[in-house]
């Protein structure tokens, strides 16, 4: 028998420390060779740490959310037999690992990545379930109140459908109780009639005499969500962008009526042979053409070196919402793509991002970003620039509005563009001219194809 110490491997590219985002084993658990032990996140990637040997877990070198230096102890295994085993002295007890991560007064790892991608060396989707947030136990019921044999914390995430039989759901409906907030004591957290009765009793006792509709009962539940992994990287990136960049946002409305007619016709003509077109490929083409006249917008600003780099190539970041958080896959060399090639590539990148399979190269190196919330886009937004870029173009939702044309009130398809710029290197005049050129191309879509 011996002790095998697994240390944080050198992931490369000058990475000195990583964040521990998920454990897949616990102390006392037996693991097999190549079994996944933990997920860690660099400033740009999520990486899996497998076990090189079989054994039993003696200790874990940190907690989820801690920052671990490369070369630091990650886990200790009790192994049997020869082969890559560091033998412990006879009778010795393996020492507990020293606390890892930043100590008081020491800085944490900087958030240098815009949107962390899947691993380059060992791709992995962010382990959202393994690092699920722990919830805080609800306040205890007053003395004498009936109690359900439920867990001490409501581990149901917002939006998760509670498990309950039709009879329980019917009873909850009759009583006006939202099952979302009822702890379940049955198998897999299933809500029973006893749980329902206990919840109703607690709610009734928390109200003044005379009774109150349970739908308006006082709520005492709380949920503590650790900001770790991808969510931490996003928070760091957004904070850095707002701290460093003096944003200003310019909003312009665009008449999309003619473009929508063209888009519908193209989709009808090529429905069988080609990808269906959304508005995004047209906007990408309009941005590409407008950047030819305003190259200072297609740039990255190194504010530490006080150097602005203008790019001829247009590497468009496409902000994409995923289950793990916001990611920005990059549409490389958008200037070379026609509408259908652009549509196909955007769909491919979005699928890779949502599945956690996007590579490091597919999630970095953008020179300007487009962001959209689709139907939820609202009327106006103030998008945050993807540092170190100097501009971001935001799409708001398209709506039919009455407009005056040639003295007559007509219905037109209108959409706002809300675009933010870095005022250190982009003047308001240049930003307005750029957005107006984009607007011109979209309102007269034939000009998108005339060189």
Buried (B, 14 or more C-beta within 10 A) or exposed (E): EBBBBBBBBEBEEEBEBBBBBBBBBEEEEEBEEEEBBBBBBBBBBBBBBBBBBBBBBBBBBBEBBBBBBBEBBBBBBBBEEEEEBEEBEEEEEEEEBEEBBBEEEEEBBEBBBBBBBBBBEBBBBBBBEBBBBEBBEBEEBEEEBEEBEBEEBBBBEEEEEBBBEEEBBEBBEEBEBBBEBBBBBBEEBBBBBBBBBBBBBBBEEBBEEEEEEBEEBEEEBEBEEBEBBBBBBBBBBBEBBEEBBEBBBBBBBBBBBBBBEBBEEBBEEBEEEBBEBBBBBBBBBBBBBBBEEBEBBBBBBEBEEEEBEBBEEBBBBBBBBBEBBBBBBBBBEBBEBEBBBBBBBBBBBBEBBBEBBBBBEBBBBBBBBBBBBEEEBEEEBEBBBBBBBBBBBBBBBBEEEEBEEEEEEEEBBBBBBBBBBBBEBBEEEBBBBBBEBBBBBBBEBEEBEEE
